[in-house]
């Protein structure tokens, strides 16, 4: 259900009809309501599920990529996907400031250390500069992704690629 909801949220935003999510998941709407009594519960569950997938991807990418810089680039690419597909999330969660704050803290607690390990590995390999923190990089990427929601000609991915390329040390 969470993957189906995430896919629908990407195409239709978090206000998409629950019947669309249920159809994609192959269940009835009552099943969704049984697991997630409110839309906010479903949105939060999807968001947490995606945070976990992103957190787990970091070590896997580091182990499977040719270089730590390549792993960092692939992880940041997934992070961009995560950020640009959150149509309407903030607006829906604004009504529950405590819940939103807790979700944001969870996001930071899970993802900043993963990004930090990727940065440290790439810096230790002599591939990138070492004077950037994970939080700085994630905020920079986040800020570059902001314009993509309202402008189809804005290419956040290209700007983020330039940012990641700019971390490289001269050879």
C-alpha positions in Angstrom: 0.0 0.0 0.0 2.8 2.4 0.9 4.5 2.0 -2.5 1.2 2.4 -4.3 0.4 5.5 -2.3 3.9 6.9 -3.0 3.5 6.3 -6.8 0.1 8.0 -6.8 1.4 10.9 -4.7 4.2 11.4 -7.4 1.7 11.8 -10.2 -1.3 13.4 -8.4 0.0 14.9 -5.2 -0.9 14.0 -1.6 -4.5 15.0 -2.1 -5.1 12.2 -4.7 -8.3 10.3 -4.2 -7.9 7.3 -1.9 -9.8 5.1 -4.4 -6.9 5.7 -6.8 -4.4 4.5 -4.2 -6.6 1.5 -3.3 -6.9 0.5 -7.0 -3.1 0.7 -7.5 -2.5 -1.3 -4.4 -5.2 -3.9 -5.3 -7.2 -3.4 -2.2 -10.4 -1.6 -1.2 -10.5 1.8 0.3 -11.7 0.3 3.6 -8.4 -1.6 3.9 -6.5 1.7 3.5 -8.7 3.3 6.2 -8.2 0.3 8.5 -4.4 0.8 8.3 -4.4 4.6 8.0 -7.5 6.2 9.7 -6.6 9.7 8.3 -4.9 11.0 5.2 -2.2 12.5 7.3 -1.5 9.0 8.8 -1.1 7.6 5.3 1.1 10.5 4.2 3.3 10.2 7.2 3.7 6.4 6.8 4.7 6.9 3.1 7.1 9.6 4.0 8.7 7.5 6.8 8.8 4.5 4.4 10.7 6.5 1.8 13.1 7.9 4.4 13.9 4.4 5.5 14.5 3.3 1.9 16.8 6.3 1.4 18.7 5.6 4.6 19.2 2.0 3.7 20.4 2.9 0.2 23.4 4.9 1.4 25.5 1.9 2.7 24.4 -0.3 -0.2 25.4 2.3 -2.7 28.8 2.8 -1.0 29.4 -0.9 -1.2 28.3 -1.3 -4.8 29.5 1.8 -6.5 32.9 2.2 -8.3 33.9 5.1 -6.1 32.6 6.8 -3.0 32.0 9.9 -5.1 29.8 7.8 -7.5 27.9 6.5 -4.4 27.4 10.0 -3.2 26.1 11.1 -6.6 23.7 8.2 -6.8 22.4 8.7 -3.3 21.9 12.4 -3.9 20.0 11.5 -7.1 17.6 9.4 -5.0 17.4 12.2 -2.5 16.4 14.6 -5.3 13.7 12.1 -6.3 12.5 12.0 -2.7 12.3 15.8 -2.4 10.7 16.7 -5.7 7.9 14.2 -5.3 6.5 15.7 -2.1 3.8 17.7 -3.8 1.6 19.3 -1.1 3.2 17.5 1.8 4.0 20.6 3.8 0.5 22.0 3.3 -1.2 18.8 4.5 1.0 18.5 7.6 0.9 22.2 8.6 -2.3 21.6 10.5 -0.3 19.3 12.8 2.8 21.3 13.7 3.9 18.8 16.4 3.6 15.9 13.9 5.4 17.8 11.2 8.2 18.7 13.6 8.5 15.1 14.7 8.6 13.9 11.1 11.3 16.5 10.2 13.4 15.4 13.2 13.0 11.8 12.0 14.1 12.9 8.5 17.2 14.6 9.9 18.1 11.8 12.4 18.0 9.1 9.7 19.4 10.9 6.6 22.1 13.3 7.9 24.3 10.5 9.2 23.9 8.6 6.0 24.9 11.6 3.9 27.7 12.3 6.3 29.2 8.8 5.8 29.0 9.2 2.1 30.7 12.6 2.2 33.4 11.2 4.6 34.1 8.3 2.4 34.5 10.4 -0.7 36.7 12.9 1.2 38.8 10.1 2.6 39.3 8.8 -0.9 40.6 12.2 -2.0 37.7 12.7 -4.4 35.9 15.7 -2.9 36.6 18.6 -0.7 36.2 17.9 3.0 34.8 21.2 4.3 31.1 20.6 3.7 28.8 19.1 6.3 26.0 16.7 5.4 23.4 19.1 6.6 24.8 21.9 4.5 24.8 19.6 1.4 21.3 18.4 2.1 20.0 21.9 2.6 21.7 23.1 -0.6 20.1 20.2 -2.6 16.8 20.9 -1.0 16.9 24.6 -1.9 17.8 23.7 -5.5 14.8 21.4 -5.6 12.3 24.1 -4.5 11.8 25.6 -7.9 10.9 22.3 -9.6 7.4 22.1 -8.2 5.9 25.1 -10.0 8.1 25.4 -13.1 8.3 22.6 -15.7 11.3 24.2 -17.3 13.3 24.2 -14.0 15.7 21.3 -13.9 16.6 20.7 -10.3 18.5 17.5 -11.2 20.8 19.4 -13.5 21.6 22.0 -10.9 22.2 19.3 -8.2 24.5 17.5 -10.6 26.5 20.8 -11.0 26.6 21.1 -7.2 27.9 17.5 -6.7 30.5 18.0 -9.6 31.6 21.2 -7.8 32.6 19.2 -4.7 35.3 17.4 -6.7 38.9 18.2 -5.9 41.0 19.3 -8.9 43.2 16.6 -10.3 
